[in-house]
Amino acid sequence: MPGITIEFTEEELAELRAEAKEQGVAIKRLAHDILTEDVVRRRQRQRFIEGASAKFRTLAPEFLDAFPEGDR
């Protein structure tokens, strides 16, 4: 299975070890889960932002016409 090497400070590694111990999982499993969950969240957030921005571009002209600048 492909892998990567990540360097941590002693303090960072100690925190990861403590978290892994608290969760009862191996540090490799914890690191894997943290990384993959973060990627999923970031990608979902980016898709949301892109969708919301597209919707705003569609609705903005109507909004700007309906509300004079002083009322926005």
N, C-alpha and C positions, 0 to 999 in steps of 0.2 A: 504494500500500500504506500502511495506517495506520502511524503512528510515534509515538514518545514522545521527549521531551527529558529527559536526565538530567544533572545537574550533578555534577562531580567536582572534588576539590582537584587542584592540580598534581601532587602526589605520587601520588594515586590514578590519575590519568590516565597518568602515567609508568609505573606498574606495569602497567596494562592494555596500554599500547603495547608494553612489553617482553615481556609474555606473548604478545600477538598475534604479535609478530615471531618469538619462539621457536617458536610453533606453525605459523608460516607462513600465518596467516589474517589477514583484515582485522579491524580493531578492532570494527567493527559486527558481524561474524559472531561474534567471540569473546564480545562482550557479549550478543548474542542467545542464544547457546548456554548461557552461564552462567546467564542469567535463566530460560530455559525448563527447563533441567535441574534447577535449584533448586526451581522450582515443582512439577515432577513428583515430586521426592524428598519435598518437604513434604506433598504430597497423599497419596502412598503411605504415608508415616509416619502421617499422621492417620487414614487408613483402617485401618491396622494397629492403632493405639491404640484406635480405636472398636470394632473386632472383638474385640481382646483384653479390653477392658473388659466387653463384652457377655458374652463367655465366662466371665469371672471372676464376673460377677453371677449367671450360671446355676449355676456350680459352688461358689460361696462357701458357701451354706448346708450342702451336703454336707461340705465341707472343715471347716467350723466344728464340725459335729456329730461328725466322725470324730476330730478332734484337740482335746483339752481345751486351754484357754488356756495352760497351762504347757508344753505340748508343741509349740506352734506356732513 
